Amino acid sequence: MPATRENARGYFESQTISFLQDRILAAFGVGWDTPTSMRALPPQWWKSPSIAPLRAQIVAFVNAELDKHPLWAFKDPRTMRMLPMWDGIVPELRAEPVFLFVTRHPNEVAGSLHARGKLDPVIAELLWLEHNVDALLACRDRIAAIVDYQEWIDRPLEQVRYMIDRVALPNSKTDEELTAMLARVVAPELRHHAPSNAFHLPFTGPLYDALLKRDLAAALSLAELFNISRTLTSAVAVPMYRKMAELTDVANQRGARIAELEARIKAPQPAPSASIAEPKL
């Protein structure tokens, strides 16, 4: 993805995959910023015929990339909630997947989303929880490494050595060569937010702490608990969300009708015509 005012070096995300995954979400009436606690994707959504053409485009794109680069990776946060689809795609690619779990301080994410789109901080934190939980539950022990954004900025060489070891990447470069490479992509000045550890939601702090410690067992336990909580919440929230949408539509229609009537009342009215009756003789 190209650079923006908020991120002068770009987003290092696949524009093609992001675009196609956005269209898949849109096919079910949601966006990347729709909390699944409020509006869940349908059961077995990844098998829906309605998204088959988009899925096929993803397969074709990744196959083309793998032909050019036998060792290939991509980054797109939408993937965290779309891993059930990717579990079906990977065998078609005849590729061996490696899952690198990248996380970031929840309040940094919330600050970034608010700066870019004025997203409510509570909703932004909920999205952080949902995306991390969805990825944890989909990948489980397939996660090869956990890397935190703050650690990546503060100690990039240490993080790269950790990833090379955990993912078993071929590497013959010295620390000096790796440091020079990292200097071209790691930019501490692009870190715009100084996060606090005051959170709105009860699961956020413990889950982030477990990820920082790379304690996958603890993170999975918390993810399971949150998922149960989300399921119970959805049973109440989803019908409420639909009712609120219906009431909003009714209110908008009534508002439009009232505005129309007010405009008619304020419009200049034609003056009444006066006539004088002549007396009969």
Buried (B, 14 or more C-beta within 10 A) or exposed (E): BEEEEEBEEEBEBBEBBBEBBBEBBEEBEBEBEBBBBBBBBEEEBBEBEEBEEBBEBBBEBBEEBBEEEEEEEBBBBBBBBBBBBBBEBBEEBEBEBBBBBBBBBBBBBBBBBBEEEEBEBEBBBBBBBBBBBBBBBBBEEEBBBBBBBBBBBEEBBEBBBBBBEBEEEEEEEEEEEBBEBBEEEBEEEEBEBEBEEEBBBEBBEBBBBBBBEBBBEBBBBBBEBBBEBBEEBBEEBBEEBEEEEEEEEEEEEEEEEEEEEEEEEEEEEEEEEEEEEEEEE
